[in-house]
């Protein structure tokens, strides 16, 4: 019978942390994509306002759009930073989970080795006992 892996609950926690890190990364990527779409829309608006019209209203709108584009760039940089942080958190969560999994694999291997050794000792003991009871008989 194999002994239970003492760090099984830690492994479950590490897997949960990895799942949470993946969800955070997904949200950060979605936010970054939204900021990127917003930047594309603002650039298109800014280019549309830059046509041949020389109206002062267009100039004001263009300046406003340029300002908004700068704000969007800043928001996009923040979103990209959040994606990078979430990717790093996921990487660390995966490493932590994998470390515990490696410990579990070593534990399971060691338990199988001990079990095999125990079975071999039992077989050897039974063979020896049988041989001592019937010393004149040859084993087949």
C-alpha positions in Angstrom: 0.0 0.0 0.0 1.4 3.4 -1.0 1.6 6.2 1.5 -0.3 9.3 0.6 1.6 12.3 -0.8 1.9 14.7 2.1 1.9 17.7 -0.1 -1.2 16.9 -2.1 -3.1 19.8 -0.6 -0.2 22.1 -1.6 -0.4 20.8 -5.1 -4.1 21.6 -5.2 -3.4 25.1 -4.0 -0.6 25.6 -6.6 -3.0 24.4 -9.4 -5.6 26.8 -8.2 -3.1 29.7 -8.1 -2.1 28.8 -11.7 -5.8 28.8 -12.8 -6.2 32.2 -11.1 -3.1 33.6 -12.8 -4.4 32.3 -16.2 -7.7 34.1 -15.6 -5.9 37.3 -14.6 -3.8 37.1 -17.8 -6.9 36.6 -19.9 -8.6 39.7 -18.4 -5.4 41.8 -18.9 -5.1 40.6 -22.5 -8.7 41.4 -23.2 -8.3 44.9 -21.7 -5.2 45.5 -23.8 -7.0 44.5 -26.9 -9.8 46.9 -26.0 -7.3 49.7 -25.6 -5.7 48.8 -28.9 -9.1 48.9 -30.7 -9.8 52.3 -29.1 -6.4 53.6 -30.3 -7.2 52.4 -33.9 -10.6 54.1 -33.8 -9.1 57.4 -32.5 -6.4 57.4 -35.1 -9.0 56.9 -37.8 -11.0 59.8 -36.4 -7.9 62.0 -36.2 -7.1 61.2 -39.9 -10.7 61.9 -40.9 -10.5 65.3 -39.3 -7.3 66.1 -41.1 -9.0 66.3 -44.5 -9.2 69.4 -46.6 -11.6 71.2 -44.3 -10.0 74.2 -42.6 -12.8 75.0 -40.3 -11.9 76.0 -36.8 -14.3 73.5 -35.4 -12.4 70.8 -37.2 -9.2 72.2 -35.7 -10.6 72.0 -32.2 -11.9 68.5 -32.8 -8.5 67.5 -34.1 -6.8 68.8 -31.1 -9.3 67.1 -28.8 -8.8 63.8 -30.7 -5.0 64.2 -30.5 -5.3 64.7 -26.7 -7.6 61.7 -26.4 -5.2 59.6 -28.5 -2.4 60.5 -26.0 -4.6 59.4 -23.1 -5.4 56.2 -25.0 -1.7 55.5 -25.6 -1.1 55.9 -21.8 -4.0 53.6 -21.0 -2.7 51.1 -23.5 0.8 51.2 -22.0 -0.8 50.5 -18.6 -2.9 47.6 -20.1 0.3 46.2 -21.7 2.1 46.4 -18.4 -0.8 44.6 -16.7 -0.5 41.8 -19.4 3.2 41.5 -18.8 2.7 41.3 -15.0 -0.1 38.7 -15.4 2.2 36.7 -17.7 4.9 36.8 -15.1 2.5 35.8 -12.4 1.3 32.9 -14.5 4.8 31.8 -15.2 5.6 31.8 -11.4 2.4 30.0 -10.6 3.3 27.3 -13.2 6.8 27.0 -11.8 5.4 26.6 -8.2 2.9 24.0 -9.3 5.5 22.1 -11.3 7.9 22.1 -8.3 5.3 20.4 -6.2 4.4 18.0 -9.0 8.1 17.0 -9.3 8.1 16.3 -5.5 5.0 14.1 -6.0 6.6 12.2 -8.9 9.7 11.5 -6.8 7.5 10.5 -3.8 5.4 8.1 -6.0 8.6 6.6 -7.6 10.1 6.1 -4.1 6.9 4.5 -2.9 6.8 2.1 -5.9 10.5 1.2 -5.2 9.7 0.6 -1.5 6.7 -1.5 -2.4 8.7 -3.6 -4.9 11.5 -4.1 -2.4 9.0 -5.1 0.2 7.4 -7.6 -2.2 10.8 -9.0 -3.1 11.7 -9.4 0.5 8.5 -11.2 1.1 9.1 -13.5 -1.9 12.7 -14.1 -0.7 11.4 -14.9 2.8 8.8 -17.3 1.5 11.3 -19.0 -0.7 13.8 -19.3 2.2 11.1 -20.7 4.5 10.0 -23.2 1.9 13.6 -24.2 1.3 14.3 -24.7 5.1 11.1 -26.8 5.5 12.0 -29.1 2.5 15.8 -29.0 2.3 16.1 -32.0 0.1 13.7 -30.7 -2.6 15.0 -28.8 -5.6 13.2 -25.7 -6.6 11.7 -25.8 -10.0 
